[in-house]
Amino acid sequence: MIGVVVAGERLPLCEEGDCVAIADTGTSLLGAPRAVTQRMHWLLARKVPENPPEIDCRTFPGPELVFELEGGVNVTIGAEDYSRATGMRVLNNKTNSSQLICRASLLPVDDGEVLGPKAFILGEPALRKYYTAYDWKRQRIGFGLSVQPNPEDYEDAAHEIYGAPPSGPPTPTEVVV
């Protein structure tokens, strides 16, 4: 992996082009080195105006997360892909006010002998959006945008679309500061 750009900001961790991207179908989140996870959370968090009682954060706009790979390939993840469905309501006891925040689903990855200190895991948020082809012999992976189902095609169907958001917005988690 050549670099990572979060909300338009290039992460200095990967400035030498020595970060590693791991495509992992068994990881439900995006993994990032613990050293940059907090900064990524800050850059991807979004305050929801008008403080609604509930919202599905996957439908609330936010910045892009771009993984720049060799060969000019960019794996771009939008807020609809990386967001937790449920927002977090931050209650401020001093001002007796609250703010609804939409945040990313990021998994901090500890460095170790196997992964190293600059390993990112492209889990389900990336692999739902991109079709991947694995060439074991040449040790390479190809990425292409996958075709997503059109929910309107299934309006009258007797089954649900796998991975479709729930019918109603989730209730935010409350945090008191």
N, C-alpha and C positions, 0 to 999 in steps of 0.2 A: 504494500500500500504506500502510495506516494504522499498522501496528506489527508487531513480531515478538516472540513470547514463547517463550523456551527454558527448559524445565524449570521453568516457573512464574515465571521472571525476565524482565521486560520489558527489551528492549535499548534503552539510552538513545539509540543512533544514530538511531532512528526516532521519538523522542518528539515531534517536530514534525509527524509524519505525512507526511513528504516522501521516504520510501524508495520504491523502484520495484521491482516484481516483473515478471520477464520469463519467460513460459512458453516454454520452448525444448525442442522434441522432439529436438533434436540434441545435448543435453547429458546425459550419463549420470549426473551427480551433482547435488547441490544446491549452488548457488553462493552465496557470501556475501562481502560486502566484506571485504577483507583485515584491516581495522581491528577486526572483531569475530569473525573466524574462530577465533582461539585461544580466546577466551572461550566460544564455542559448543562447541568441542571439549571443553573442561573440563566444561561443563554436561551434555553428552550422553554422556560416557564413563562406563562402569560397570565396577566391580570385580566379577569373578565369584568368588563364595565357593567354598570347597573346592578351588579351583585345579585343575579337571579337565584331563586331558592334551589334550583337544580339545573344541570347541564350535562350533555354528553361531550366531553372535552375533545373527542375525536372529530367532532364537527366544528370545533372552534378554530379559526385560522391561527397559524403560527409559523415560525421560521423553518427553513430547511436545514437538514443535516446531510452533508455530502461527503461520501467516502471516495477519494480519488485513487483509482487503481492504475496499474501499469497499462500501457496501450491506449491511453486516453479515455478509459472507461470510468464513468462516474455513477456510483450507486447513490441516488438521491432519495432521501426519506422525508416525507412531509409530516405535518402535525397529525394528520389522520392515521398515519402509520405508527408513530412513536409515542403518541399520547396515552396516558392512562384514561380509561373511560370516565372514572369518577374524579371530580375536582376535589380540591382541598380547601376547606373554609378556615381561614386564619382569623381567630377572634383575638382582639386586642383589649385586654382588661382595663388598661389605663384610659383609653379613649371610648370604650364600650362600643366599638365598631368592628365590622368584619369585612374581609375581602376574599372573594373566590378566586383561586389560582388553579390554572390547568398546568399539569406538569408531565414530564416525560417518564417513560418506563425504562430506566437504565439500570443495568446490573454492574456494580463495581467488580472489576477483575483484579485480583491480587497477582502480582508478579511472582513467578516461580521458575523452577528449572525448565518446565515443559513449555509454558506460554511466553515467558519473558516479560519485561516491564512495559512493552509497547504493543500489546495484543488487544485488538478489538474483535468482538464476536458479532458477526452478522447473523442474528437469530431470526425468529419468525417475522418481526416487523419488516425486515429486508427481503426475506425469502417468500413472503406472501405476495410482495409486489413484483419481484423479479423471478423469472424462470432461470434455473441454473442448469448447466450441462457440465458434467465432470469428466475430465480426460485423465484417468489415472496413470496411463502410460507416460504422458508428457508432463504430469504434475501441474495441471492448470484447470481453471474453472472459467466457464463463459457465463455472462449475465445478459439477459434480455428482458425487457418489460413483459410481464405476463398479461394475458387478456383476463380482465376481471368480469365476473358475471354482471349482467344488467338486472337489478332488482325488479324493474318493471316487467321483465319477461316472466317473472314468477309470481306476479300478484295474485293470480287465480289458482296457483298450485297448492296442493294439499301438504306440502312440506316447506321447511324453512331452508334458507340458504346458509350453508356452513360458514361461520365467521361473521354473519350479519350482526349489526349492533342490536341490542335489545329494543323492544318496541317503545319503551319509555326511557326518559333520561335517568341516569343513576343519581343517587343522593350523595352529596359531597361529604367527605370526611371532615370532622371538625378538629382543629388544633387550637389550643389556647396558649397565647404568649404573654 
